[in-house]
Amino acid sequence: MLTAGNVDGRGPEGNPGLDAAVLFPGRSLGHGAESARPRDHLSDMNESSFQDRPDPPAPPLLHAVWLGLRGEWAAAHGIVQADDGSDAAWVHAWLHRVEGDAPNAAYWYRRAGKAVAEGSTDVEGEAIARALSAR
């Protein structure tokens, strides 16, 4: 069941998520100014990563991934909230992983029909961009 608590960036039962910066001090969490760090993995853009594209891609979900990889979490989140499809749920899940809100991310992975991802959120974002670009 979709509730306002699941749509507005809050966890299950509408509880606010914990501040990941408090939980993981000194760790870059992939959003905000602290996320401006080099990424050394490859994507479908040959030697550069998807987020290094000079211009945002036109399709909304790819644009959301591009924004998320660039640390513009709120703008990316706004895009995925406007789409109720399974691909949007996948991007939404990833964004909540980036945010550090694992329970909310798990909800959105279930909505997307995907297993909860592990490992680097940057690598996952690049993989999502490749998958969406191939469609």
C-alpha positions as CSV (number, residue, x, y, z in Angstrom):
1,M,0.0,0.0,0.0
2,L,1.4,3.4,-1.0
3,T,1.2,6.0,1.8
4,A,2.3,9.5,2.1
5,G,5.1,8.2,4.4
6,N,6.5,6.3,1.4
7,V,6.3,9.1,-1.0
8,D,7.6,12.1,0.9
9,G,11.1,10.7,1.8
10,R,9.9,9.3,5.1
11,G,10.3,5.7,6.1
12,P,7.6,3.2,6.8
13,E,4.8,4.4,9.1
14,G,5.8,8.0,8.0
15,N,8.7,8.2,10.4
16,P,11.4,10.6,9.4
17,G,14.6,8.8,8.2
18,L,17.7,9.1,10.4
19,D,20.2,11.7,9.3
20,A,22.8,9.5,7.6
21,A,25.5,12.2,8.1
22,V,25.0,11.8,11.8
23,L,25.1,8.0,11.6
24,F,28.2,7.9,9.3
25,P,30.3,10.9,10.2
26,G,33.1,11.7,7.8
27,R,31.7,9.4,5.1
28,S,30.5,10.8,1.8
29,L,27.0,9.6,1.3
30,G,26.5,10.5,-2.4
31,H,24.4,13.6,-2.0
32,G,24.9,17.2,-1.2
33,A,28.2,19.2,-1.7
34,E,30.2,16.4,0.0
35,S,29.5,14.1,-2.9
36,A,31.6,16.0,-5.4
37,R,34.3,13.2,-5.6
38,P,35.9,11.5,-8.6
39,R,34.3,8.3,-9.8
40,D,36.7,5.9,-11.4
41,H,34.2,3.3,-12.7
42,L,33.1,2.8,-16.3
43,S,29.7,3.2,-17.8
44,D,28.1,3.0,-21.2
45,M,29.7,6.4,-22.0
46,N,33.1,4.7,-22.7
47,E,35.8,6.1,-20.4
48,S,33.7,8.7,-18.6
49,S,30.8,8.1,-16.2
50,F,27.2,8.9,-16.9
51,Q,27.2,11.7,-14.4
52,D,30.0,13.5,-16.2
53,R,27.9,14.2,-19.2
54,P,27.9,17.9,-19.8
55,D,24.1,18.1,-20.4
56,P,21.3,16.1,-18.7
57,P,19.6,13.4,-20.7
58,A,16.1,14.2,-21.8
59,P,14.2,11.1,-20.6
60,P,13.0,11.9,-17.0
61,L,14.3,8.8,-15.3
62,L,17.7,9.1,-16.9
63,H,17.7,12.8,-15.9
64,A,16.9,11.7,-12.3
65,V,19.9,9.2,-12.3
66,W,22.1,11.9,-13.7
67,L,21.1,14.4,-11.0
68,G,21.4,11.7,-8.3
69,L,25.0,10.9,-9.4
70,R,25.8,14.6,-9.3
71,G,24.6,14.9,-5.7
72,E,21.3,16.7,-6.6
73,W,19.2,14.3,-4.6
74,A,16.1,16.5,-4.0
75,A,15.7,17.3,-7.7
76,A,16.2,13.6,-8.6
77,H,13.7,12.6,-6.0
78,G,11.1,15.0,-7.3
79,I,11.3,13.5,-10.7
80,V,10.8,9.9,-9.6
81,Q,7.9,10.8,-7.3
82,A,6.0,12.0,-10.4
83,D,6.2,8.5,-12.0
84,D,4.6,5.4,-10.6
85,G,6.2,2.8,-12.9
86,S,8.5,0.1,-11.9
87,D,11.6,1.8,-13.4
88,A,10.8,4.9,-11.4
89,A,10.5,2.7,-8.3
90,W,14.0,1.3,-9.1
91,V,15.5,4.8,-9.3
92,H,13.6,5.8,-6.2
93,A,15.0,2.8,-4.3
94,W,18.5,3.7,-5.4
95,L,18.0,7.3,-4.3
96,H,17.0,6.2,-0.8
97,R,20.1,4.0,-0.7
98,V,22.2,7.0,-1.6
99,E,20.4,8.9,1.2
100,G,21.1,6.2,3.7
101,D,17.5,5.3,4.3
102,A,17.6,1.5,4.0
103,P,14.0,0.7,5.1
104,N,12.5,3.1,2.6
105,A,14.9,1.9,-0.1
106,A,13.8,-1.7,0.6
107,Y,10.2,-0.7,0.1
108,W,10.9,0.9,-3.3
109,Y,13.0,-2.1,-4.4
110,R,10.0,-4.3,-3.7
111,R,7.8,-2.0,-5.7
112,A,10.3,-2.2,-8.5
113,G,10.5,-6.0,-8.3
114,K,14.2,-5.8,-7.7
115,A,16.5,-7.3,-5.1
116,V,17.9,-4.8,-2.6
117,A,21.3,-3.7,-4.0
118,E,24.5,-3.8,-2.1
119,G,27.9,-2.2,-2.7
120,S,28.6,1.2,-4.2
121,T,25.7,3.4,-4.9
122,D,27.7,5.1,-7.6
123,V,28.2,1.8,-9.4
124,E,24.5,1.0,-9.0
125,G,23.5,4.4,-10.4
126,E,25.7,3.8,-13.4
127,A,24.2,0.4,-13.9
128,I,20.6,1.8,-13.7
129,A,21.6,4.4,-16.3
130,R,22.9,1.7,-18.6
131,A,19.8,-0.4,-18.2
132,L,17.4,2.5,-18.8
133,S,19.5,3.7,-21.8
134,A,19.2,0.3,-23.4
135,R,15.3,0.5,-23.4
